[in-house]
Amino acid sequence: MSANPEVLRGFEAGTASAAETALPRVDVFRQTSDWDPMDFAHEQIRGLVRRVFLTSGTRVAKHVVFGAAEPGIDLASICDRVGRALALETQAHIAIVGRERGVSEVVRPSPQYVGTHSIKSWSAQIGTNLWHVPELGRREPREEWGTGRYWLSCLVELRHEFEFGVIQGPAAGISSEAAMLGQIADGIILVLGAHSTRKATARKIKETLEGAQSRILGTVLSDRTFPIPERIYRLL
């Protein structure tokens, strides 16, 4: 089994598929009693980071939205791991943008302070070149919150201070906001649940994102388990 992200060709029976379009994919594994897959998962994440964020070309992706196919997928953890892996590959400043109202490491400032100070000043620095940013969309109450105009303004500010952004988006299967973010950011990566996201659901989300002209960069298969004993995997 290769440790590099593979081209998406559809998932095994009983799991999700994002149709036949060729897209890079990475699997995020859950630990089993027979085999600890964390090292392998780390290699998969690192491969995703290099393919999505660090490749050369005319359409470089530096600020990317991660959208779960459905509620219940641990998107925050995946974004955190991607951000930390990216921080090891570059000295550029990186933002992991969450969807919570604040972070435990810092006292949440007032909307007036947020609106007049740099993003870094009210975010939590969790590494030499890595910051955890409370959701930009929660900065202050506005009628246009959640619209393309508002998020475009947020992303302009984010790009001004950070060379890279790992943005936790809403559930793509139930929110049109995910498609909008994928359109105005550099692209979107769809996170699928290995044992929960159905093939038809994944295909419908993919069609919705493409219809909104969102740039789909790839998929992440989350919570995949391996029932095969460890000794067999050692031979692969």
Sequence and secondary structure as in RCSB ss.txt:
>XXXX:A:sequence
MSANPEVLRGFEAGTASAAETALPRVDVFRQTSDWDPMDFAHEQIRGLVRRVFLTSGTRVAKHVVFGAAEPGIDL
ASICDRVGRALALETQAHIAIVGRERGVSEVVRPSPQYVGTHSIKSWSAQIGTNLWHVPELGRREPREEWGTGRY
WLSCLVELRHEFEFGVIQGPAAGISSEAAMLGQIADGIILVLGAHSTRKATARKIKETLEGAQSRILGTVLSDRT
FPIPERIYRLL
>XXXX:A:secstr
  SS EE     TTS    SS  EEEEEE   SS   HHHHHHHHHHHHHHHTS  SSS   EEEEEESSTTS H
HHHHHHHHHHHHHH SS EEEE SSS  TTS    HHHHHHS GGGGSEEEETTEEEE  GGGSS  TTTTSHHH
HHHHHHHHHHH SEEEEE   TTT HHHHHHHHHSS EEEEEETTT  HHHHHHHHHHHHHTT  EEEEEEEEE 
  S HHHHTT 
